[in-house]
Amino acid sequence: MGKYEKLLQKIVQGTADANIPFEELCQLLKRLGFEERVRGGHHIFRREGIKEKPNLQKDGNKAKAYQVRQIRDIIIEYNLGDKM
């Protein structure tokens, strides 16, 4: 199992929301087909067919826990875990 598959599994399980590296989360979203746009400290992701547009900000070098939960909800709702 590769690095991003492990990260995806960690996010879906929901056991470490406050301990997800920000840059790795951004790379995971790109691998899932999202396009990234950066405005200041905001990293905005969008993908065709998905109405939500996750907006991520750093918390040190980690992603904010509530934003990781939002990403988990999107992954589960749109069944994106199978796209890896």
Residue pairs with C-beta under 8 A, 6 or more apart in sequence:
1 9
3 24
4 24
4 27
4 28
4 31
4 84
5 84
7 20
7 24
7 25
7 28
8 28
8 75
8 81
8 84
10 16
10 20
11 17
11 20
11 25
11 28
11 68
11 71
11 72
11 75
12 72
12 75
12 76
12 81
14 69
14 72
17 65
17 66
17 68
17 69
17 72
18 62
18 65
18 68
19 62
20 62
20 63
20 68
21 61
21 62
21 63
22 56
22 58
22 59
22 61
22 62
22 63
23 61
25 56
25 63
25 68
25 71
26 36
26 43
26 45
26 56
29 36
29 45
29 54
29 71
30 36
31 84
32 47
32 75
32 80
32 83
32 84
33 47
33 83
34 45
34 46
34 47
34 54
35 45
35 46
35 47
36 43
36 44
36 45
37 43
37 44
37 45
37 46
38 44
41 57
41 58
42 55
42 56
42 57
43 55
43 56
43 57
44 53
44 54
44 55
44 56
45 53
45 54
45 55
45 56
46 53
49 78
50 74
50 78
52 70
52 74
54 67
54 70
54 71
54 74
55 67
56 63
56 64
56 67
56 71
57 64
57 67
58 64
59 65
74 80
75 81
